[in-house]
Amino acid sequence: MEESLTELQRLLTRPDVIWVFLVVFATLLLNYIARKVLIHIEKQAEKTQNLWDDALVIAARKPAAWLIWVLGISWAAEIIARGTDSALEQLIYPTRFIVVVGLLVFFLARFITEAERAFIQNGADITTANAVGKLLRVSVFITGALSILQTLGVSISGVLAFGGIGGIAVGFAAQDLLANFFGGLMIYLDRPFKVGDWVRSPDRNIEGTVESIGWRLTIIRTFDQRPLYVPNSVFANIALENPSRMRNRRIYEKIGVRYDDAAKVKVIVDDVRSMLEEHPEIDANRTLIVNFNAFESSALEFFVYAFTKTTNWVEYHKIKESVLLDIVNIVENHGAEFAFPTQTIHMADGAEPEAL
């Protein structure tokens, strides 16, 4: 028992053990201080209007704490390896470098994600923000992977050469995947639509609201709330409408009055035209037409052609309802009636209808 205590006492009084204890203690202390400092900085950053400081602090919180632990543990392991003449020392540097690079990549990826989210919340275009964020994150991951491979002794030039040759083979084997990728790239560059737009295709049974735009496919939420997954390559081969970008919505109606009210048609048409010109929700700067149009079989027909200021679907129908009701009132105020299909039978003089 006494020999065991003596051996333990001798071990604890060794300089390398003392140094390891000090390093671990310093790591704990530094981690505690860093956590408190970051919390304080985060509170101060929330008071500012700058987007970058918030994203930077949020992204740095976990990587900073892990970095302190990695450096402290690797330093302690290095002290132990030197004191014991262990081959472990040869693995410490590359392992530490790989972990540090991984933490740096993690920090940059989180920073890009937080900055992207902040830009979107402040009104930036969602599609553009997502596209730039994805490109930056891919660049960070590729750079980090190449750095790690270089540390492990892998020739980067060889990897790049292999990637060029392999890319050709993969290109032939994954034509559809590449077509979808470049289709997504064209969507980001040409921007025929963005997240939140209402789109539809007269060529395909596609209509709904764009929910997300990925590198391989786009998710469209149909009006019956079903998700529609469309490969990006499809958009390169179809005509696509984007009603969300319309400037106005059109009112186009044909209205018929009776032939008995022929003398009232002109004044009715003039009153309807004046009503539309003075209507607060009708865009007077766009084409506005109200004209007698045709002699139909049962009606004298005039048409209304105008544009609303709003493009909102619900508001548009409220305005259209208001316009149509005003037309009803105008026709009734002039003592006229709307036409419906009728037939007039002219009997020859003296002729009597035959009994059935």
TIDO-770132 format. One record per residue (C-alpha): x, z, y negated; residue in three letters. Coordinates in nm, 4 decimals. Layout:
BEGIN
- c1,c3,c2,type
- X,Z,Y,ALA $
...
//
This chain:
BEGIN
- c1,c3,c2,type
- 0.0000,0.0000,0.0000,MET $
- 0.2772,0.0936,-0.2408,GLU $
- 0.4597,-0.2310,-0.1589,GLU $
- 0.1471,-0.4329,-0.2407,SER $
- 0.1082,-0.2567,-0.5739,LEU $
- 0.4733,-0.3104,-0.6512,THR $
- 0.4461,-0.6791,-0.5683,GLU $
- 0.1337,-0.7131,-0.7858,LEU $
- 0.3047,-0.5330,-1.0732,GLN $
- 0.6052,-0.7615,-1.0417,ARG $
- 0.3816,-1.0660,-1.0401,LEU $
- 0.1901,-0.9551,-1.3462,LEU $
- 0.5073,-0.8903,-1.5411,THR $
- 0.6439,-1.2394,-1.4803,ARG $
- 0.6835,-1.4351,-1.8083,PRO $
- 0.4896,-1.7381,-1.6827,ASP $
- 0.1895,-1.5250,-1.5829,VAL $
- 0.1904,-1.3576,-1.9229,ILE $
- 0.2028,-1.6975,-2.0902,TRP $
- -0.0870,-1.8229,-1.8783,VAL $
- -0.2912,-1.5173,-1.9753,PHE $
- -0.2143,-1.5759,-2.3420,LEU $
- -0.3048,-1.9433,-2.3166,VAL $
- -0.6388,-1.8681,-2.1487,VAL $
- -0.7144,-1.5982,-2.4047,PHE $
- -0.6233,-1.8321,-2.6912,ALA $
- -0.8445,-2.0998,-2.5377,THR $
- -1.1413,-1.8651,-2.5221,LEU $
- -1.0827,-1.7485,-2.8778,LEU $
- -1.0346,-2.0988,-3.0149,LEU $
- -1.3455,-2.2220,-2.8347,ASN $
- -1.5498,-1.9387,-2.9845,TYR $
- -1.4181,-2.0082,-3.3347,ILE $
- -1.4732,-2.3828,-3.3002,ALA $
- -1.8333,-2.3295,-3.1874,ARG $
- -1.9086,-2.1047,-3.4860,LYS $
- -1.7413,-2.3460,-3.7277,VAL $
- -1.9331,-2.6441,-3.5913,LEU $
- -2.2641,-2.4565,-3.6154,ILE $
- -2.1875,-2.3708,-3.9781,HIS $
- -2.0863,-2.7289,-4.0574,ILE $
- -2.4022,-2.8604,-3.8906,GLU $
- -2.6203,-2.6369,-4.1101,LYS $
- -2.4393,-2.7592,-4.4193,GLN $
- -2.4680,-3.1228,-4.3093,ALA $
- -2.8457,-3.0896,-4.2687,GLU $
- -2.8721,-3.0128,-4.6404,LYS $
- -2.7168,-3.3456,-4.7415,THR $
- -2.8745,-3.6919,-4.7467,GLN $
- -2.5719,-3.8530,-4.5824,ASN $
- -2.6396,-3.9930,-4.2360,LEU $
- -2.2800,-3.9963,-4.1190,TRP $
- -2.2030,-3.6243,-4.1394,ASP $
- -2.5081,-3.5276,-3.9301,ASP $
- -2.4229,-3.7842,-3.6620,ALA $
- -2.0561,-3.6800,-3.6640,LEU $
- -2.1251,-3.3081,-3.6193,VAL $
- -2.3879,-3.3568,-3.3466,ILE $
- -2.1627,-3.5971,-3.1581,ALA $
- -1.8546,-3.3736,-3.1851,ALA $
- -2.0113,-3.0464,-3.0686,ARG $
- -1.9776,-3.0794,-2.6894,LYS $
- -1.6641,-3.3000,-2.6779,PRO $
- -1.4786,-3.0580,-2.9073,ALA $
- -1.5558,-2.7588,-2.6858,ALA $
- -1.4587,-2.9476,-2.3712,TRP $
- -1.1402,-3.0755,-2.5340,LEU $
- -1.0263,-2.7197,-2.6111,ILE $
- -1.0845,-2.6201,-2.2493,TRP $
- -0.9053,-2.9277,-2.1152,VAL $
- -0.5993,-2.8702,-2.3343,LEU $
- -0.5918,-2.4989,-2.2569,GLY $
- -0.6300,-2.5385,-1.8801,ILE $
- -0.3775,-2.8227,-1.8657,SER $
- -0.1266,-2.6178,-2.0671,TRP $
- -0.1753,-2.3205,-1.8358,ALA $
- -0.1392,-2.5452,-1.5304,ALA $
- 0.1789,-2.6888,-1.6781,GLU $
- 0.3253,-2.3391,-1.7227,ILE $
- 0.2407,-2.2486,-1.3622,ILE $
- 0.3872,-2.5743,-1.2304,ALA $
- 0.7154,-2.5196,-1.4151,ARG $
- 0.7396,-2.1627,-1.2949,GLY $
- 0.6846,-2.2591,-0.9328,THR $
- 0.8766,-2.5884,-0.9355,ASP $
- 0.5614,-2.7572,-0.8073,SER $
- 0.5033,-3.1336,-0.7995,ALA $
- 0.1732,-3.0613,-0.9686,LEU $
- 0.3454,-3.1105,-1.3042,GLU $
- 0.3658,-3.4844,-1.2456,GLN $
- -0.0131,-3.5077,-1.2214,LEU $
- -0.0925,-3.2976,-1.5256,ILE $
- -0.0074,-3.5517,-1.7972,TYR $
- -0.2002,-3.8527,-1.6577,PRO $
- -0.4958,-3.6325,-1.5671,THR $
- -0.5006,-3.4782,-1.9128,ARG $
- -0.4733,-3.8203,-2.0777,PHE $
- -0.7607,-3.9612,-1.8703,ILE $
- -0.9851,-3.6647,-1.9484,VAL $
- -0.8994,-3.6775,-2.3205,VAL $
- -0.9729,-4.0510,-2.3335,VAL $
- -1.2994,-3.9882,-2.1495,GLY $
- -1.3967,-3.7209,-2.4024,LEU $
- -1.3054,-3.9524,-2.6897,LEU $
- -1.5233,-4.2277,-2.5408,VAL $
- -1.8045,-3.9758,-2.4911,PHE $
- -1.7724,-3.8619,-2.8539,PHE $
- -1.7733,-4.2159,-2.9945,LEU $
- -2.0698,-4.3182,-2.7774,ALA $
- -2.2697,-4.0142,-2.8927,ARG $
- -2.1711,-4.0764,-3.2536,PHE $
- -2.2910,-4.4381,-3.2320,ILE $
- -2.6180,-4.3281,-3.0681,THR $
- -2.6853,-4.0603,-3.3309,GLU $
- -2.5998,-4.2980,-3.6156,ALA $
- -2.8286,-4.5619,-3.4653,GLU $
- -3.1142,-4.3103,-3.4403,ARG $
- -3.0578,-4.1961,-3.7994,ALA $
- -3.0604,-4.5510,-3.9332,PHE $
- -3.3869,-4.6265,-3.7529,ILE $
- -3.5489,-4.3094,-3.8888,GLN $
- -3.4487,-4.4169,-4.2395,ASN $
- -3.6236,-4.7502,-4.2099,GLY $
- -3.3544,-4.9791,-4.0702,ALA $
- -3.4587,-5.2699,-3.8512,ASP $
- -3.4937,-5.1352,-3.4957,ILE $
- -3.3857,-5.4575,-3.3266,THR $
- -3.0702,-5.4940,-3.5355,THR $
- -2.9789,-5.1262,-3.5005,ALA $
- -3.0216,-5.1387,-3.1224,ASN $
- -2.8185,-5.4577,-3.0919,ALA $
- -2.5278,-5.3286,-3.3011,VAL $
- -2.5350,-4.9938,-3.1205,GLY $
- -2.5209,-5.1567,-2.7776,LYS $
- -2.2312,-5.3844,-2.8769,LEU $
- -2.0323,-5.0937,-3.0206,LEU $
- -2.0891,-4.8753,-2.7148,ARG $
- -1.9854,-5.1546,-2.4789,VAL $
- -1.6700,-5.2087,-2.6858,SER $
- -1.5858,-4.8375,-2.6730,VAL $
- -1.6360,-4.8177,-2.2956,PHE $
- -1.4235,-5.1272,-2.2302,ILE $
- -1.1424,-5.0013,-2.4551,THR $
- -1.1466,-4.6606,-2.2865,GLY $
- -1.1435,-4.8138,-1.9383,ALA $
- -0.8478,-5.0393,-2.0250,LEU $
- -0.6556,-4.7410,-2.1674,SER $
- -0.7131,-4.5407,-1.8500,ILE $
- -0.6078,-4.8330,-1.6295,LEU $
- -0.2892,-4.8731,-1.8335,GLN $
- -0.2118,-4.5023,-1.7858,THR $
- -0.2628,-4.5361,-1.4101,LEU $
- -0.0043,-4.8128,-1.4007,GLY $
- -0.2437,-5.1032,-1.3619,VAL $
- -0.1312,-5.4181,-1.5438,SER $
- -0.3831,-5.5012,-1.8147,ILE $
- -0.2731,-5.8654,-1.8267,SER $
- -0.3383,-5.8921,-1.4546,GLY $
- -0.6822,-5.7359,-1.4966,VAL $
- -0.7662,-5.9781,-1.7776,LEU $
- -0.6425,-6.2764,-1.5757,ALA $
- -0.8412,-6.1628,-1.2733,PHE $
- -1.1411,-6.1117,-1.4978,GLY $
- -1.1147,-6.4686,-1.6241,GLY $
- -1.1017,-6.6154,-1.2743,ILE $
- -1.3624,-6.3739,-1.1439,GLY $
- -1.5851,-6.4481,-1.4405,GLY $
- -1.6098,-6.8121,-1.3358,ILE $
- -1.7105,-6.7146,-0.9825,ALA $
- -1.9578,-6.4562,-1.1067,VAL $
- -2.0979,-6.7095,-1.3514,GLY $
- -2.1955,-6.9445,-1.0702,PHE $
- -2.3308,-6.6605,-0.8564,ALA $
- -2.5327,-6.4971,-1.1351,ALA $
- -2.6638,-6.7845,-1.3455,GLN $
- -3.0023,-6.6208,-1.4001,ASP $
- -2.8430,-6.2940,-1.5064,LEU $
- -2.6175,-6.4707,-1.7558,LEU $
- -2.9075,-6.6817,-1.8806,ALA $
- -3.1033,-6.3628,-1.9498,ASN $
- -2.8001,-6.2063,-2.1200,PHE $
- -2.7486,-6.5013,-2.3548,PHE $
- -3.1237,-6.5213,-2.4057,GLY $
- -3.1143,-6.1605,-2.5273,GLY $
- -2.8165,-6.2434,-2.7480,LEU $
- -3.0102,-6.5307,-2.9072,MET $
- -3.3038,-6.2971,-2.9721,ILE $
- -3.0707,-6.0574,-3.1544,TYR $
- -2.9148,-6.3422,-3.3557,LEU $
- -3.2204,-6.5569,-3.4330,ASP $
- -3.4614,-6.2623,-3.4518,ARG $
- -3.7865,-6.4496,-3.3723,PRO $
- -3.9381,-6.1057,-3.3198,PHE $
- -3.8412,-5.7397,-3.3308,LYS $
- -3.9570,-5.4158,-3.1739,VAL $
- -4.3125,-5.3437,-3.2860,GLY $
- -4.4100,-5.7088,-3.3502,ASP $
- -4.7212,-5.8646,-3.2041,TRP $
- -4.6223,-6.1833,-3.0198,VAL $
- -4.8022,-6.4390,-2.8075,ARG $
- -4.7182,-6.7649,-2.6367,SER $
- -4.9583,-7.0590,-2.6069,PRO $
- -4.7421,-7.1874,-2.3190,ASP $
- -4.7563,-6.8718,-2.1072,ARG $
- -4.9985,-6.5870,-2.0603,ASN $
- -4.7912,-6.3629,-2.2872,ILE $
- -4.9462,-6.1549,-2.5632,GLU $
- -4.8879,-5.8016,-2.6821,GLY $
- -4.6617,-5.5732,-2.8809,THR $
- -4.2854,-5.5793,-2.8285,VAL $
- -4.1837,-5.2384,-2.6945,GLU $
- -3.8111,-5.2896,-2.6301,SER $
- -3.5539,-5.5693,-2.6209,ILE $
- -3.2850,-5.5333,-2.3559,GLY $
- -2.9951,-5.7529,-2.2523,TRP $
- -3.1805,-5.8757,-1.9426,ARG $
- -3.5506,-5.8514,-2.0220,LEU $
- -3.7973,-5.7698,-2.2960,THR $
- -4.0846,-5.5263,-2.2452,ILE $
- -4.4154,-5.6288,-2.4054,ILE $
- -4.7109,-5.3912,-2.4043,ARG $
- -5.0288,-5.5964,-2.3610,THR $
- -5.3468,-5.5049,-2.5461,PHE $
- -5.4931,-5.3476,-2.2331,ASP $
- -5.1817,-5.1220,-2.2344,GLN $
- -5.0077,-5.2780,-1.9347,ARG $
- -4.6297,-5.3289,-1.9567,PRO $
- -4.5202,-5.6918,-1.9271,LEU $
- -4.1549,-5.7466,-1.8303,TYR $
- -4.0339,-6.0872,-1.9525,VAL $
- -3.6813,-6.2160,-1.8678,PRO $
- -3.5037,-6.3113,-2.1902,ASN $
- -3.4255,-6.6616,-2.0644,SER $
- -3.8001,-6.7392,-2.0756,VAL $
- -3.8027,-6.7262,-2.4562,PHE $
- -3.5559,-7.0166,-2.4741,ALA $
- -3.8072,-7.2489,-2.3066,ASN $
- -4.1441,-7.1586,-2.4578,ILE $
- -4.3164,-7.1762,-2.7944,ALA $
- -4.3760,-6.8288,-2.9330,LEU $
- -4.6064,-6.7131,-3.2112,GLU $
- -4.5374,-6.4020,-3.4163,ASN $
- -4.8671,-6.3073,-3.5849,PRO $
- -4.7037,-5.9927,-3.7246,SER $
- -4.5217,-6.2109,-3.9789,ARG $
- -4.8281,-6.3932,-4.1103,MET $
- -4.8744,-6.3741,-4.4875,ARG $
- -5.2547,-6.3676,-4.4815,ASN $
- -5.5467,-6.3879,-4.2424,ARG $
- -5.7915,-6.6769,-4.2685,ARG $
- -6.1692,-6.6733,-4.2989,ILE $
- -6.3171,-7.0042,-4.1876,TYR $
- -6.6912,-7.0221,-4.1347,GLU $
- -6.9535,-7.2988,-4.1271,LYS $
- -7.2963,-7.2035,-4.2634,ILE $
- -7.6180,-7.4047,-4.2498,GLY $
- -7.9357,-7.3821,-4.4583,VAL $
- -8.2694,-7.5588,-4.4004,ARG $
- -8.3383,-7.9100,-4.5214,TYR $
- -8.6357,-7.7598,-4.7068,ASP $
- -8.3817,-7.5774,-4.9287,ASP $
- -8.1847,-7.8908,-5.0203,ALA $
- -8.2426,-7.8363,-5.3922,ALA $
- -8.0789,-7.4914,-5.3696,LYS $
- -7.7648,-7.5889,-5.1803,VAL $
- -7.5476,-7.6574,-5.4856,LYS $
- -7.6262,-7.3287,-5.6598,VAL $
- -7.5759,-7.1391,-5.3330,ILE $
- -7.2350,-7.3014,-5.2815,VAL $
- -7.1335,-7.2275,-5.6410,ASP $
- -7.2366,-6.8612,-5.6127,ASP $
- -7.0490,-6.8175,-5.2840,VAL $
- -6.7378,-6.9715,-5.4415,ARG $
- -6.7610,-6.7394,-5.7429,SER $
- -6.8121,-6.4395,-5.5154,MET $
- -6.4924,-6.5206,-5.3225,LEU $
- -6.2895,-6.5828,-5.6401,GLU $
- -6.3886,-6.2396,-5.7709,GLU $
- -6.3576,-6.0549,-5.4390,HIS $
- -6.0735,-5.7964,-5.4670,PRO $
- -5.9583,-5.8481,-5.1065,GLU $
- -5.9446,-6.2287,-5.1153,ILE $
- -5.6101,-6.3833,-5.2136,ASP $
- -5.6919,-6.6174,-5.5032,ALA $
- -5.3390,-6.7611,-5.4932,ASN $
- -5.4018,-6.9159,-5.1524,ARG $
- -5.6280,-7.2079,-5.0684,THR $
- -5.9928,-7.1231,-5.1393,LEU $
- -6.2590,-7.3838,-5.0559,ILE $
- -6.6383,-7.3622,-5.0537,VAL $
- -6.8046,-7.7022,-5.0288,ASN $
- -7.1143,-7.8751,-4.8944,PHE $
- -6.9787,-8.0381,-4.5834,ASN $
- -7.2254,-8.2281,-4.3645,ALA $
- -7.5816,-8.3291,-4.2829,PHE $
- -7.6289,-8.1737,-3.9439,GLU $
- -7.9259,-8.2379,-3.7155,SER $
- -8.1002,-7.9152,-3.8139,SER $
- -7.9130,-7.7941,-4.1216,ALA $
- -7.7379,-7.8746,-4.4457,LEU $
- -7.3945,-7.7348,-4.3728,GLU $
- -7.1346,-7.5926,-4.6101,PHE $
- -6.8101,-7.4233,-4.5124,PHE $
- -6.6074,-7.1278,-4.6394,VAL $
- -6.2274,-7.1381,-4.6251,TYR $
- -6.0336,-6.8437,-4.7725,ALA $
- -5.7514,-6.5983,-4.7007,PHE $
- -5.7508,-6.2197,-4.7125,THR $
- -5.4689,-6.0269,-4.8757,LYS $
- -5.4265,-5.7987,-4.5765,THR $
- -5.2907,-5.8999,-4.2383,THR $
- -5.4135,-5.5858,-4.0637,ASN $
- -5.6512,-5.6845,-3.7844,TRP $
- -5.9014,-5.4020,-3.8411,VAL $
- -5.9029,-5.4353,-4.2209,GLU $
- -5.9436,-5.8115,-4.1898,TYR $
- -6.2666,-5.7770,-3.9912,HIS $
- -6.4045,-5.5269,-4.2438,LYS $
- -6.3363,-5.7747,-4.5265,ILE $
- -6.4825,-6.0640,-4.3289,LYS $
- -6.7955,-5.8597,-4.2608,GLU $
- -6.8278,-5.7843,-4.6315,SER $
- -6.7922,-6.1536,-4.7227,VAL $
- -7.0508,-6.2675,-4.4674,LEU $
- -7.3012,-6.0046,-4.5792,LEU $
- -7.2519,-6.1155,-4.9409,ASP $
- -7.3272,-6.4745,-4.8338,ILE $
- -7.6452,-6.3544,-4.6629,VAL $
- -7.7533,-6.1829,-4.9859,ASN $
- -7.6771,-6.4931,-5.1950,ILE $
- -7.8822,-6.7188,-4.9691,VAL $
- -8.1765,-6.4756,-4.9628,GLU $
- -8.1619,-6.4161,-5.3415,ASN $
- -8.2161,-6.7887,-5.3960,HIS $
- -8.5206,-6.7860,-5.1688,GLY $
- -8.3487,-7.0008,-4.9087,ALA $
- -8.3205,-6.9481,-4.5344,GLU $
- -8.0540,-7.0100,-4.2756,PHE $
- -8.1178,-7.3012,-4.0454,ALA $
- -8.1618,-7.2884,-3.6728,PHE $
- -8.2223,-7.5755,-3.4271,PRO $
- -8.5674,-7.7259,-3.4896,THR $
- -8.7500,-8.0524,-3.4106,GLN $
- -9.0142,-8.2320,-3.6200,THR $
- -9.2595,-8.4644,-3.4425,ILE $
- -9.4205,-8.7392,-3.6523,HIS $
- -9.7515,-8.8700,-3.5212,MET $
- -9.8669,-9.2260,-3.5871,ALA $
- -10.1717,-9.2564,-3.8152,ASP $
- -10.4887,-9.1923,-3.6183,GLY $
- -10.3046,-9.1026,-3.3012,ALA $
- -10.4149,-8.7945,-3.1153,GLU $
- -10.1971,-8.5929,-2.8769,PRO $
- -10.2816,-8.6462,-2.5152,GLU $
- -10.4242,-8.3534,-2.3287,ALA $
- -10.1966,-8.1997,-2.0732,LEU $
//
